[in-house]
Amino acid sequence: MIKTENMVYIEIAKGVLLRERLLLENYIARHPEFLTSYEPLEVEESAPRIVKLMARSGKNADVGPMAAVAGSISQIIVEDVSNYGCRNIISNNGGDIALKSTENIVVGLYAGNSPISSEIGFKIDRDRIIDGYGVCTSSGTVGHSVSFGNADAVVVFAEESSIADGAATSIGNFAVGSPEEAINRSLERAECIEGIDGVFVVVGEYAGKVGKVPKLVKTDKKVTYGELFEMI
């Protein structure tokens, strides 16, 4: 899902998305291990940018490159569309968000059946996102992505959504045990990963955070997945 300040930029973003997906599919056809590995992989210097972003994120968080596919695509969309003069754009790829804005933005929290899901959001100041920013989420209870933990949501904030995406997967894998244990293990893992600003972890009715997490604000319980962020 993409929001921009002008429909012209939507068409550009669609072209970027289709191009990056094709580049990635062609690379996987030649290197099938890139699709299936749960371990970091080295890639050629000549590999497409999407492949190199994913591999870098996987290495940074000690996970396979596909852990960062959504955040990497979102990041490239925002970066490339910005080159055409767009100053306000949000790319949300299954909860892995890259954004750039001249205004403050609230990103709503979706955490499945957790009682705080859709009740709160993160108010991100324009000073942090005016040049681009990433907000990525991993979950062991929501969606089809692989997670070895049981967190309802692990939200990672970073300057690059590609880095945030791989980190979210890695941190979520440590969310095992009771809610308190899962949160503590996740936050301990978060402190070992470079390149991220802050992490917010939700397990049921419990939550914990570490690092620089944006201000929490109240949101509308009726919010739907497609309305989980807004410019304010």
Secondary structure, DSSP 8 states (H G I E B T S, - for coil): -EEESSHHHHHHHHHHHHHHHHHHHHHHHH-THHHH-SS-----TTS-HHHHHHHHHHHHHTS-GGGGHHHHHHHHHHHHHHTTT---EEEEETTEEEEE-SS-EEEE---TT-TTTTTEEEEE-HHHHTT-EEEEEE-SSSSSS--SS--SEEEEEES-HHHHHHHHHHHHTT--SSHHHHHHHHHHHHTT-TT--EEEEEETTEEEEEE---EEEE--TT--GGGSEEE-
